[in-house]
Amino acid sequence: MPESVIRLDAGHEGEWNAYFGGIAIRAPNLNAPLASRRVVLAAVFSSSLGVGLIFGFQPPLIALVLSRAGSSNFASGAVTAASLIAVMVLGPFYPRVMARLGLKRSVVAGAGLSALILIAMPLSPSVPSWLILRCLTGCALGLSWIASEVWMNSVAGHSTRGTIMGIYGTVFSIGVMAGPGLLEFTGTHGWQPFVIGAAALMLTLLPLLLLQQVTSEVQVFTPMRDLGKAIRGAPVIMLAALVAGLVESAELTLLPLFGVHAGFKDREALGLVTTFMAGNVVLQVPIGMLADRYGRGILLSLCAALSAIGPLLLAPCMSAPALLWPLLFVWGGTLYAFYSQGIALLGGTFAESELPTANTVFVMVYCFGGVIGPSVGGMAMDAWPGHGLQGVLSGAAFLLLAGLVAGALRRRG
């Protein structure tokens, strides 16, 4: 069968089989009862909460432990960044792993391995050892991360995909925000934080482990050469991933430093990030609901416009708290929509058979943006003190807006 032909046949056990390039893929039946979809989504959301928790819990724990051991800030940053680099390097192989394991087992295996690695970290708390372990953690969490998103996109119907991805963005962000809070409870000394962090991650997997097998094992993997096809097939969506990774990482890393340079105390400077993240948590679901109603491209364009304007208003509002905190709240919510609604657009653009590859590329591009964001933002701050960070953040959002507008005009033409 030619690669360009896609055939859908009714499958067994409430599934359908998609034949792409002569290789079968089994995925959830989109005509399944709404109640069963909600059960599946609730279980996947729970596991995503755990992945977010580790993303927020592990980096500060690593930084504090290595700092006490006398390691440099560069070493701590390198260990932290190793997981994102690992996702990028291993990305081409994730579709094959998901094909062999199926989505449910991929999510469970990735999170379970991450928990085991977390427990093993106190055995050798050194930079070389933790570089390796963070790479392994990135490989494992990347599998769980991508498989969860593919699963949610498969279960979500077209009319509710934006809302579902908005809920996913909210749940994941709650996990990220809960990570430092859990660290305050566990402390940063000895085995306790590592064991409790691993236990918390496994606890979020319970709903998924108790879930009946709802999909058969995926029977396909996409060749590595097809990763490039995913980028060519949806360049603007992949641009959203790049901008999201770059701006989010630069914002979270450098906004406190910007606040300190502006005369804020440390606690107030950290409050800038807290308010920014709060906007992400609260606004993702409303943005998703509006996207389902008025169009995801339109809402993403609006979010890009607001995120481009936000950094330009940052400096004038620093001396006016009544304006600063609402600005950060709205800016944070619209910025994080780049990722959640980008994933929703991904599900509406690619066939089920192509989603594992497309989602993998999306995450790889996002991670690349996350790796370069702090460096690009930091260099801009050094080159143009007081304005460099805002220039990078605003320019990236304007680039995405230009891409969305150009894509819309091209489709109309």
C-alpha positions as CSV (number, residue, x, y, z in Angstrom):
1,M,0.0,0.0,0.0
2,P,1.5,3.4,-0.9
3,E,2.6,5.6,2.0
4,S,0.1,8.4,1.0
5,V,-2.9,6.1,1.6
6,I,-4.7,6.0,4.9
7,R,-7.4,3.5,5.5
8,L,-9.6,3.2,8.6
9,D,-11.3,-0.1,9.5
10,A,-13.4,-1.0,12.5
11,G,-11.3,-2.8,15.0
12,H,-12.1,-5.1,18.0
13,E,-12.6,-4.1,21.6
14,G,-13.9,-0.6,20.7
15,E,-10.9,0.4,18.8
16,W,-10.2,1.4,15.2
17,N,-7.2,0.4,13.1
18,A,-5.4,2.9,11.0
19,Y,-3.2,1.6,8.2
20,F,-0.5,4.0,7.3
21,G,2.2,2.8,4.9
22,G,0.9,-0.7,5.3
23,I,1.5,-0.8,9.1
24,A,-1.4,-1.0,11.5
25,I,-1.9,1.4,14.4
26,R,-4.5,0.8,17.1
27,A,-5.9,3.8,18.9
28,P,-8.9,4.6,21.2
29,N,-12.3,4.8,19.5
30,L,-13.4,8.4,19.4
31,N,-17.0,7.2,19.5
32,A,-16.5,5.7,22.9
33,P,-19.0,6.8,25.7
34,L,-18.2,10.2,27.2
35,A,-18.0,8.7,30.7
36,S,-15.2,6.3,29.7
37,R,-13.3,9.0,28.0
38,R,-13.5,11.1,31.1
39,V,-12.1,8.2,33.2
40,V,-9.2,7.7,30.8
41,L,-8.4,11.4,30.7
42,A,-8.6,11.7,34.5
43,A,-6.0,8.9,34.8
44,V,-3.7,10.5,32.2
45,F,-4.1,13.9,33.9
46,S,-3.0,12.3,37.2
47,S,0.1,10.9,35.7
48,S,0.8,14.3,34.0
49,L,0.6,15.9,37.4
50,G,3.4,13.6,38.6
51,V,5.6,14.4,35.6
52,G,5.1,18.1,36.3
53,L,5.8,17.5,40.0
54,I,9.2,16.0,39.2
55,F,10.0,18.9,36.8
56,G,9.4,21.3,39.6
57,F,10.9,19.2,42.4
58,Q,14.2,17.8,41.0
59,P,16.0,20.9,39.7
60,P,16.0,23.0,42.9
61,L,16.9,19.8,44.9
62,I,19.8,19.2,42.6
63,A,21.0,22.8,42.7
64,L,20.9,22.9,46.5
65,V,22.6,19.6,47.1
66,L,25.4,20.3,44.6
67,S,25.9,23.8,46.0
68,R,26.5,22.4,49.5
69,A,29.0,20.0,48.0
70,G,31.0,22.9,46.5
71,S,29.9,22.6,42.9
72,S,29.8,25.6,40.6
73,N,26.6,27.2,39.4
74,F,27.5,26.2,35.9
75,A,27.8,22.6,37.0
76,S,24.4,22.7,38.6
77,G,22.9,24.2,35.5
78,A,24.5,21.6,33.3
79,V,23.1,18.8,35.4
80,T,19.6,20.3,35.3
81,A,19.7,20.9,31.5
82,A,20.9,17.4,30.8
83,S,17.3,16.0,31.0
84,L,16.1,18.3,28.2
85,I,19.0,17.5,26.0
86,A,18.4,13.8,26.5
87,V,14.8,14.2,25.3
88,M,16.1,15.9,22.2
89,V,18.7,13.2,21.5
90,L,16.4,10.3,22.2
91,G,13.3,11.9,20.5
92,P,13.6,9.9,17.2
93,F,13.3,6.7,19.1
94,Y,10.2,7.5,21.1
95,P,7.7,6.5,18.4
96,R,9.3,3.1,18.1
97,V,9.2,2.6,21.9
98,M,5.5,3.7,22.0
99,A,4.8,1.3,19.2
100,R,6.3,-1.6,21.1
101,L,4.9,-0.8,24.6
102,G,1.6,0.9,23.8
103,L,0.6,4.3,25.3
104,K,-0.4,3.1,28.8
105,R,2.7,1.1,29.4
106,S,4.9,3.9,28.0
107,V,3.5,6.3,30.5
108,V,3.8,3.9,33.4
109,A,7.3,2.7,32.4
110,G,8.6,6.3,31.9
111,A,7.3,7.5,35.3
112,G,8.3,4.3,37.1
113,L,11.9,4.4,35.8
114,S,12.1,8.1,36.8
115,A,11.1,7.2,40.3
116,L,13.7,4.5,40.5
117,I,16.4,6.9,39.2
118,L,15.4,9.5,41.8
119,I,15.8,7.0,44.6
120,A,19.3,6.1,43.2
121,M,20.6,9.6,43.1
122,P,21.7,9.8,46.8
123,L,24.0,6.8,46.2
124,S,26.5,9.0,44.4
125,P,25.8,12.8,44.8
126,S,28.4,14.0,42.3
127,V,28.3,16.1,39.1
128,P,29.5,13.2,36.8
129,S,27.0,10.7,38.3
130,W,24.1,13.1,38.3
131,L,24.8,14.2,34.8
132,I,24.2,10.5,33.7
133,L,21.2,10.1,36.0
134,R,19.6,13.3,34.8
135,C,20.1,12.1,31.2
136,L,18.4,8.9,32.1
137,T,15.6,10.8,33.9
138,G,15.1,12.9,30.8
139,C,14.9,9.8,28.6
140,A,12.3,8.2,30.9
141,L,10.2,11.3,31.6
142,G,10.3,12.2,27.9
143,L,8.6,8.9,27.1
144,S,5.9,9.4,29.7
145,W,5.4,13.0,28.7
146,I,5.0,12.4,24.9
147,A,2.9,9.2,25.3
148,S,0.5,11.1,27.6
149,E,0.0,13.9,25.1
150,V,-0.5,11.4,22.2
151,W,-3.1,9.6,24.3
152,M,-5.0,12.8,25.2
153,N,-5.0,13.9,21.6
154,S,-6.3,10.5,20.6
155,V,-9.1,10.5,23.1
156,A,-10.1,14.1,22.7
157,G,-12.8,14.9,20.2
158,H,-12.3,17.8,17.8
159,S,-14.9,20.0,19.5
160,T,-13.2,19.7,23.0
161,R,-9.6,19.3,22.2
162,G,-8.6,22.9,23.1
163,T,-10.4,22.6,26.5
164,I,-8.8,19.2,27.2
165,M,-5.3,20.5,26.4
166,G,-6.1,23.6,28.6
167,I,-6.9,21.3,31.5
168,Y,-3.7,19.4,30.8
169,G,-1.7,22.6,30.9
170,T,-3.3,23.5,34.2
171,V,-2.7,20.1,35.8
172,F,0.9,20.0,34.6
173,S,1.6,23.5,35.9
174,I,0.1,22.7,39.2
175,G,2.5,19.8,39.4
176,V,5.4,22.1,38.6
177,M,4.4,24.6,41.2
178,A,3.8,21.9,43.8
179,G,7.4,20.6,43.3
180,P,9.2,23.4,45.4
181,G,6.4,23.1,48.0
182,L,7.0,19.4,48.4
183,L,10.7,20.2,48.7
184,E,10.0,22.6,51.6
185,F,8.2,19.7,53.3
186,T,10.9,17.0,52.7
187,G,13.9,19.2,53.2
188,T,17.0,18.8,51.0
189,H,19.3,16.6,53.2
190,G,19.8,12.8,53.1
191,W,17.5,10.2,51.4
192,Q,14.2,11.6,52.5
193,P,13.5,14.1,49.7
194,F,14.4,11.6,47.0
195,V,12.3,8.8,48.5
196,I,9.3,11.0,49.1
197,G,9.6,12.6,45.7
198,A,9.6,9.1,44.1
199,A,6.7,8.0,46.2
200,A,4.7,11.0,45.2
201,L,5.4,10.3,41.5
202,M,4.2,6.7,41.9
203,L,1.1,7.8,43.8
204,T,0.0,9.9,40.7
205,L,0.3,6.7,38.6
206,L,-2.3,4.8,40.7
207,P,-5.3,5.8,38.7
208,L,-3.6,4.7,35.5
209,L,-2.4,1.4,37.0
210,L,-6.0,0.7,38.1
211,L,-7.4,1.5,34.7
212,Q,-8.5,-1.3,32.5
213,Q,-6.5,-1.8,29.4
214,V,-8.2,0.6,27.0
215,T,-6.0,0.4,24.0
216,S,-4.1,-2.4,22.4
217,E,-0.4,-2.1,21.8
218,V,0.5,0.3,19.1
219,Q,1.8,-1.7,16.1
220,V,3.9,0.9,14.3
221,F,6.9,3.1,14.6
222,T,7.7,6.0,12.3
223,P,11.1,6.1,10.7
224,M,13.5,8.8,11.8
225,R,13.4,10.4,8.4
226,D,9.8,11.2,8.9
227,L,10.6,13.6,11.8
228,G,11.5,16.2,9.2
229,K,8.2,15.7,7.4
230,A,6.4,16.6,10.7
231,I,8.2,19.9,10.8
232,R,7.5,20.6,7.1
233,G,3.8,19.6,7.6
234,A,3.2,22.1,10.4
235,P,6.0,24.7,10.5
236,V,3.9,27.3,12.5
237,I,2.9,24.7,15.1
238,M,6.5,23.8,15.5
239,L,7.4,27.5,15.8
240,A,4.9,27.7,18.6
241,A,6.8,24.9,20.4
242,L,10.2,26.6,19.9
243,V,8.9,30.0,21.1
244,A,7.1,28.4,24.1
245,G,10.3,26.6,25.2
246,L,12.5,29.6,24.7
247,V,10.3,32.2,26.4
248,E,9.2,30.0,29.3
249,S,12.7,28.9,30.2
250,A,14.1,32.5,29.9
251,E,11.2,33.9,31.9
252,L,11.4,31.4,34.8
253,T,15.2,31.6,34.9
254,L,15.8,35.3,34.4
255,L,12.7,37.1,35.6
256,P,13.8,37.0,39.3
257,L,17.2,38.4,38.3
258,F,15.4,41.2,36.4
259,G,13.4,41.9,39.5
260,V,16.5,42.1,41.7
261,H,18.2,44.5,39.2
262,A,15.1,46.6,39.3
263,G,15.5,47.0,43.1
264,F,13.2,44.2,44.3
265,K,14.2,42.1,47.3
266,D,14.8,38.4,46.7
267,R,11.3,37.3,48.0
268,E,9.6,39.9,45.9
269,A,11.6,38.9,42.8
270,L,10.6,35.3,43.3
271,G,7.0,36.5,43.6
272,L,7.1,37.7,40.0
273,V,7.5,34.1,38.9
274,T,4.8,32.9,41.2
275,T,2.3,35.4,39.8
276,F,3.4,34.5,36.3
277,M,2.8,30.8,37.0
278,A,-0.5,31.5,38.7
279,G,-1.8,33.0,35.4
280,N,-0.8,29.9,33.7
281,V,-2.7,27.7,36.1
282,V,-5.9,29.8,36.1
283,L,-6.2,30.9,32.5
284,Q,-5.4,27.7,30.5
285,V,-8.9,26.2,30.8
286,P,-10.7,29.4,29.8
287,I,-8.4,29.9,26.9
288,G,-8.9,26.3,25.8
289,M,-12.7,26.7,26.0
290,L,-12.5,29.9,23.9
291,A,-10.3,28.2,21.4
292,D,-12.8,25.4,20.9
293,R,-15.5,28.0,20.3
294,Y,-13.8,30.6,18.2
295,G,-10.9,28.7,16.6
296,R,-7.5,27.6,18.0
297,G,-5.5,29.6,15.5
298,I,-7.4,32.8,16.3
299,L,-6.9,32.3,20.1
300,L,-3.3,31.4,19.7
301,S,-2.8,34.5,17.6
302,L,-4.4,36.6,20.3
303,C,-2.2,35.0,23.0
304,A,0.9,35.7,20.9
305,A,-0.1,39.4,20.5
306,L,-0.7,39.8,24.2
307,S,2.6,38.0,25.0
308,A,4.4,40.3,22.6
309,I,3.0,43.4,24.3
310,G,3.5,42.1,27.9
311,P,7.3,42.4,28.1
312,L,7.1,45.9,26.6
313,L,5.0,47.0,29.6
314,L,7.1,45.3,32.2
315,A,9.6,48.1,32.9
316,P,7.0,50.9,33.1
317,C,4.9,48.7,35.5
318,M,7.7,47.7,37.9
319,S,7.0,50.7,40.1
320,A,3.2,50.2,40.1
321,P,2.2,47.0,41.8
322,A,-1.4,47.5,41.0
323,L,-0.5,47.2,37.3
324,L,2.5,44.8,37.6
325,W,0.8,41.8,39.2
326,P,-2.2,41.7,36.8
327,L,0.2,42.2,33.9
328,L,2.3,39.1,34.9
329,F,-0.9,37.1,35.6
330,V,-2.4,37.7,32.1
331,W,1.0,37.4,30.4
332,G,1.7,34.1,32.1
333,G,-1.6,32.6,31.1
334,T,-1.3,33.7,27.4
335,L,2.3,32.6,27.1
336,Y,1.7,29.1,28.3
337,A,-1.1,28.8,25.8
338,F,1.6,28.5,23.1
339,Y,2.2,25.0,24.3
340,S,-1.2,23.7,25.3
341,Q,-3.0,25.1,22.2
342,G,-0.1,24.1,20.0
343,I,-0.6,20.5,21.1
344,A,-4.3,20.9,20.4
345,L,-3.6,22.2,16.9
346,L,-1.2,19.2,16.5
347,G,-4.1,16.8,17.1
348,G,-6.3,18.5,14.6
349,T,-3.6,18.7,11.9
350,F,-2.0,15.2,11.9
351,A,-3.7,11.8,11.4
352,E,-3.7,9.4,14.4
353,S,-1.0,7.4,12.7
354,E,1.3,10.4,12.5
355,L,0.6,11.8,16.0
356,P,3.4,9.9,17.8
357,T,6.0,11.3,15.4
358,A,4.5,14.8,15.3
359,N,4.2,15.0,19.1
360,T,7.7,13.8,19.5
361,V,9.0,16.5,17.2
362,F,6.9,19.1,19.0
363,V,8.5,18.2,22.3
364,M,12.0,18.0,20.9
365,V,11.6,21.5,19.4
366,Y,10.2,22.8,22.7
367,C,13.1,21.3,24.6
368,F,15.5,22.9,22.2
369,G,13.9,26.3,22.9
370,G,14.1,25.5,26.7
371,V,17.9,24.8,26.4
372,I,18.8,28.0,24.5
373,G,16.3,30.3,26.2
374,P,18.2,31.2,29.3
375,S,21.4,31.7,27.4
376,V,19.8,33.9,24.7
377,G,18.0,35.9,27.4
378,G,21.1,36.3,29.5
379,M,23.2,37.5,26.6
380,A,20.5,40.0,25.7
381,M,20.5,41.3,29.3
382,D,24.2,41.7,29.3
383,A,24.3,43.5,25.9
384,W,21.3,45.7,26.6
385,P,20.8,46.2,30.4
386,G,17.3,47.0,31.5
387,H,15.8,46.1,28.1
388,G,17.5,43.1,26.6
389,L,15.3,40.4,28.3
390,Q,12.1,42.2,27.3
391,G,13.4,42.5,23.7
392,V,14.0,38.8,23.4
393,L,10.6,37.8,25.0
394,S,8.6,40.3,23.0
395,G,10.5,39.5,19.7
396,A,9.9,35.8,20.0
397,A,6.2,36.3,20.6
398,F,6.0,38.7,17.6
399,L,7.8,36.1,15.5
400,L,5.1,33.5,16.3
401,L,2.3,36.0,15.7
402,A,3.8,36.8,12.3
403,G,4.0,33.1,11.5
404,L,0.4,32.6,12.4
405,V,-0.8,35.5,10.4
406,A,1.2,34.5,7.4
407,G,-0.1,30.9,7.6
408,A,-3.7,32.2,7.8
409,L,-3.2,34.5,4.8
410,R,-1.6,31.6,2.8
411,R,-4.6,29.4,3.5
412,R,-7.1,32.1,2.4
413,G,-5.1,32.8,-0.7
